[in-house]
Amino acid sequence: MARPQLMSVVEAAELLKLHPTRVRLLCRQGRIRGTRVGNAWVITDKEVKRFAAIERKTGRPPA
């Protein structure tokens, strides 16, 4: 069985077309499953693909 590829927040942000700060926030909230390694988050490629497949609304909600 192949090992999951690990990536940094910056790499995940590029793939998800999000800002790295947003990816860190999503990790802290548990919406993206990641692991803290020292001061950084590490995310698997499988988790990035799972999150990318979720339909998300963009922009601000109507007032």
C-alpha positions as CSV (number, residue, x, y, z in Angstrom):
1,M,0.0,0.0,0.0
2,A,1.4,3.4,-1.0
3,R,2.1,6.0,1.7
4,P,0.1,9.2,1.5
5,Q,2.0,12.1,0.2
6,L,2.4,14.9,2.8
7,M,2.3,18.6,1.9
8,S,2.7,21.9,3.6
9,V,0.0,24.5,4.1
10,V,1.5,26.6,1.2
11,E,1.4,23.6,-1.2
12,A,-2.2,22.7,-0.2
13,A,-3.2,26.3,-0.6
14,E,-1.9,26.4,-4.1
15,L,-3.9,23.3,-5.0
16,L,-7.1,24.5,-3.4
17,K,-6.7,28.1,-4.7
18,L,-6.9,29.5,-1.2
19,H,-4.6,31.7,0.9
20,P,-2.3,29.8,3.2
21,T,-3.8,31.7,6.2
22,R,-7.2,30.3,5.2
23,V,-5.9,26.8,5.0
24,R,-4.4,27.1,8.5
25,L,-7.7,28.4,9.8
26,L,-9.6,25.4,8.2
27,C,-7.0,23.0,9.9
28,R,-7.6,24.6,13.3
29,Q,-11.4,24.4,12.8
30,G,-11.0,20.7,11.8
31,R,-12.6,21.2,8.4
32,I,-9.3,20.1,6.8
33,R,-7.7,17.2,8.7
34,G,-4.0,18.0,9.3
35,T,-1.3,17.3,11.8
36,R,0.8,19.8,13.7
37,V,4.5,19.1,13.3
38,G,6.3,21.6,15.5
39,N,4.9,25.0,14.4
40,A,3.6,23.9,11.0
41,W,0.6,21.9,9.7
42,V,1.1,18.9,7.5
43,I,-1.8,17.7,5.3
44,T,-2.1,14.5,3.2
45,D,-2.8,14.7,-0.5
46,K,-5.9,12.5,0.1
47,E,-7.3,15.1,2.5
48,V,-6.7,17.9,0.0
49,K,-8.5,16.0,-2.7
50,R,-11.4,15.3,-0.2
51,F,-11.7,19.0,0.7
52,A,-11.5,20.1,-3.0
53,A,-14.4,17.8,-3.8
54,I,-16.7,19.6,-1.3
55,E,-18.9,22.2,-3.0
56,R,-18.4,25.5,-1.3
57,K,-20.1,28.8,-1.6
58,T,-17.8,31.7,-2.4
59,G,-18.1,35.4,-1.6
60,R,-20.0,37.2,1.1
61,P,-23.5,36.1,2.1
62,P,-26.3,38.4,1.1
63,A,-27.1,41.1,3.6
